[in-house]
Amino acid sequence: MLRDALAAAGYPERILVACSGGPDSMALAAVAAYFARRGHVDGHPVSVGAVVVDHQLQPGSAGVAATTATALRELGLSPVNIRDVEVTPTGMGPEAAARDARHAALEAAAHEAGATVILLGHTLDDQAEQVLLGLARGSGTRSLAGMRPARGRLLRPFLGLRRADTLAICDVEALEPWHDPSNADPAFARSRTRVEVLPLLEEKLGPGVAESLARTAAILQLDADYLEDVANDTFARLQEQSGSTISLPEEALRVLAPALRFRVIAKAAAAVGGQQPSYGRLLAAETLLRRHGSAGPVELPGGVSVYRLPLTQLLADGPSGPGGVPRGGARCGKLVFRLQKPPQI
């Protein structure tokens, strides 16, 4: 699996393995070390280093990081670095905050090492858990599509392996991985999904549930990619920008399929500096298209206001109306997106 992933990535010469010390990432490090010792993949030169991120969230985490780094060096990976990070609350939950801090540290380490690829040890079980959590939260296609095998520098070559497979690799290589106690902590939704929900589904529905969930993610990735490409093209065609304000013609938005309309509205919000809106906020913004006269504003995450300007107001305001939105030649109303200025302190 790793050989295929590296071939698809164009046989990168410099690779970093992200390793927590757990079974999945240690197994991945062991497989990568095989190529490191040979010095090539299918005749293409390669060197493999590793980075251990210490989130400093548990007592003794520094010792775990040091032990992991020693094991990685013994496997033949070089260089092996430890990165300490501070997990800052973001309002999106502790898991998301830790992930953001970890990814920032991995990207910085890859940049310093000149690595074009970072290997992550996520497995099919992780993918199944991701899909279940997305279903429980009422997420859309993008979230249900799960983790990508490749995204930017990140490669996940083990998405087709079960967690039991990585434990078997560790046994064969005589590795003693660290078992993170938080993975069994019922305080975390992902831990409850791993320890309670998936085993219950396997018991009640029969074996193969995890594989079916991962297969669902793979199918939805194709759908999500297609819709994303069409939405990007549609937004580029419809947007009218003046300074920090973006407007979209409501007549063109109305005729779009709902799956595209919501995506285009979300892209307009992001383009002026906002965050990804929830479905409820997108629905509120989309409802402005069915209003008469001036309507709004609807507040979206990240300080974005969206409101409707009717055709009559656009014509009356002339070539440059409020906010610098273009008015000349208007034939329909518009949805206007504007980032509100933060209060002066």
N, C-alpha and C positions, 0 to 999 in steps of 0.2 A: 504493500500500500504506500509506503513512504517513497519507494523508487518511482512509482507511478505519479505521485504528487510532485516530486521534484522534476520529473520529466515534463509534466504539464506546465510547470513554472519556468521552463527553459534552462534547467540544470544550473541553478545558482551556485556561484563559487564559494560564497560565504554565508553560513547558516548559523542561526542562534536557536537553541532549544530553550523554551520557557519551562522551568521546572520548579514545582512547589515542594517536591519530595514525596508526593503521593504516588500511588501505584500507576496511574495513567501516564503521568509525565515522566516518571522514572522508566517505565517500559519504553516510551518514545525515545528517551535519551539513550537507552541501551541499543535500540535499533539504529538510531542515528550514529552511535559510536562505531557500529560495524563499518559504515561507509567512511567515517573519519579515519579509522585505522587503515583502511585500504587506500584512502586519499583520493578516491574518485567514485563517481556514479556513472555506470555505463561508459566508462572512458573519459568522462568529463571531470576535471579536477574539482575537489571540494574540501573545505575545512569546516569544522563544526565546533562552535563554542556554546556556552550556556549562560543563562542569567537566572538567578534565584531572587524573587521579589519577596521581601519581608514586609508584610503589612503592619507589623507591630501591634496586632489586635489581641494576641493571646500571650499569656505568660510563657516564657521559654521559647518564643518564636525565633530569637536570634540564634539559639542553640540548634534549632531545627534547620535553619538556613545554613549554618556552618557545616553541620553533618551532611546535608544534602550536597553542598558544594564539594566537600571532600569525596563523596561517592562519585560525583560527576567527573572529577579530575581522575579518579582511579579508572573510570571507564575509558579515559583517553580524550575527553573533550577539553578544548583549550581555545581561548581563555575561559575561565568560569568566574563570573562576577556576582556579587550580592548587592542588590539595590534595596535600600530602606525607603519606604514611602510612608507618608502620613495620609490617612484616609479622612478626608474632610466631608462632613454631611452635605448633601446636595438637595435634599428634599425628595429624592427618588428612592430612598431606602438604602440600608447599609451594604447590600450586595452590589447594587449599581455603583455606589460610591467607591467600593473596593475595586470593582472592575475598571472604573475610569482611572483610578490611581495606578493600577497595575499596567494597563495598556499604555499609559503615558510613560511609565518607567521602561517598558519593553521597547517602545519606539525610540526613546532616548538611547538605550543601550545598543540597539541595532544601528542607529545613526553613528554612534561613536566607533562601533566595531566594523563599520562598512558592510554590514550584512543586509542583503536584500530580502531575506526570508526569515520569519520567526515561526517556529513550529510550536503548536499548541496541542495538548494531549486530550482534547475532548473526544468522548466516545459516543457510540450509538445510544447508550443509556442517557448521557447528558442531553442528546438531541431529543429523545423521547420526553424527558422531563421538561425541556424547554417548550415543546408543543403543548403538553398538558397545562403548564402554567399559563401559556397564552390563551388557551381555551377557558381556563378558570377566570381570567381577567377580562374576557370579552374582547380580546385583541383582534386586529385585522390581519389581512393576508401577509403583510410584511413580517409581523411578529410570529405568526404561525408557521412561516417558512423556516423558522429556526436559524441555526448557525450555518454559515457558508463554509464549504470545504476550502475556499480561497477567497480572501478579501484583503486587498492591498498587500502588505507584507505578510499577513497572517495566513498560515496553512494549517489545516486540521486533517492530517492524513489518517487519523484513527476513527473518523466518524462512522466507518463501517464495522468497527470492532465492538464487541460487548466488553463490559467492565471485567467480566471473568477472564477474558482473553489477556488483558493487561496484567492481571494478577498472575496468570500462568507464565507470562514472559518474565515477570520479576522472579518467580520461583526458579525458572530455568537458568536465569542469569545470577542466581544467588544474591539478589538484591533484597534489602530490608526497607521497604518504603514506609513513609510516615502516614499514619491514618488520622486525618484531621477530625478532631472530635466534633467540630461544628457541622460536619456532614450528617451527623445523627441527632443534632439538636432540634427538637420540635418547635423551637421558637422561630425557625426559618421555614418559609413555605417550600423552598426547594428541598430541604431536608425531609419534611413531611411527605413530599411527593416521592422522594427516593425510597424512604424507609417504609412508608405505609401505603401510599396510593398505588404506585406501580405494582408492588407485589400483590395487592388485593385485586387489581384488574387482571393480572396473570392468573390468579386463583379462580376468579369468577368467570372470566371470558376465555380462558385457555392460554397456552403459550403463544408467543408471537406478537403480543400487544406492542412491545417496545419497537420491534421491527416495523410494524404497521404504522406507528406514529412517525418513525423516522422516514418511512417511505412517503407519508403524507407531506412531510416537510420538503422532501426533494421535489415532489410534484408542484407544491405551492411556490417553490423558488422559481420555477419556470414561469408560472403565471405572474408572480410579483415582478419579475424582471421585465416581462413584456409590458405590463401595465405601467411600470416606471418609465420605460423608454417612450411610450406613447404620451404619457403625462408630461415628460420633459419637453417633447416636441410641441405639444399643445400649449404649454405655458409660455414657451419661447415665442410662439406665434401670436398669442393673445395679449401678452403683457404690454402695458404702456407705462414707462417709468419717467418720472420727473423728480430729480433730486432723490430724496429718501422715501418718496411715495410711489406706490405701484397701484395701477388700476386695471381692472379686467372688464370688458364689455359684457353686460348681463345677457344680452341676446345670444351671444356665442356660448356663454356658460350654460344657459338653459337647455340648449340642444345637445349638450354633451351627455353621454351615458353617466349615470350617477357615480360609477366607480372612477371615472375620469374627473368628473366635476369636483368631487371631494379632494382628490389628489392635487388638482390644479389650485384649489383654494389653499390647501396646506403649503404648496410651494410658494405661493404669493406671500403668505405669512412668514415663511422662512427667509424669503428673499429680502424682506425689509428688516430682518434681524430678530425675528421671533423664534419660538420653539415649536416642536411638533404638537399640534393641538390634539386633544382627545376627540373621540367621535362625537361626544355631546357638544363640544365647542364648534366643531366643524358643522354639525347640523344646525346650530344656532346661526352661524354665518351664512350657510346656504339658504336658510329661511328668508333672509333679506331679499332674495330674488323674487319672492312671492308677495312682497310688500308694495304698496303704492306710495309715491312721493318719497321724500327723504326718510330714511330709516337708519336705525342704529344709534350709536355704535355698539357693536358686539366686541367684547374684550377677549382676546386670545392670549395664550401663554407667552411670556417674554415681553409683555408690554405693548402688544400690537392691537390697534383698534381697526375694525373694519366696518364700513358703513356704506349705504347706498345713496348715490346721487342720481335723481331722475333726469330724463332727457330735458324736461322743461327748465330745470335749474342749470344744466350744462349749457344750454343755448343762451339763457339769460346772463350767465356769468361771463360769456365771451371767451376769447382765446386762452385766458389763463385764470382759472377760478381758484377757490380756496386750496391751499396746500400746493399750489403750482401744478395741479392736474391739468393736462391739456384739454381744451374745450372745443377748439375749432373743428368743424366738420363732424361733430358728434351726431350719431344716428340712433343711439339708444342710451339707456342709463348705464351706470358703471358701479362695480364694487370697488371701493377704494381702501387700500391697506396702508396704514401709517404707523410707524414706531413712535410711541409717545416718549417725549424727552423725560429723562429721570429728574426728580425734583432737585433743585439746587440746595446744597448743604452749606 
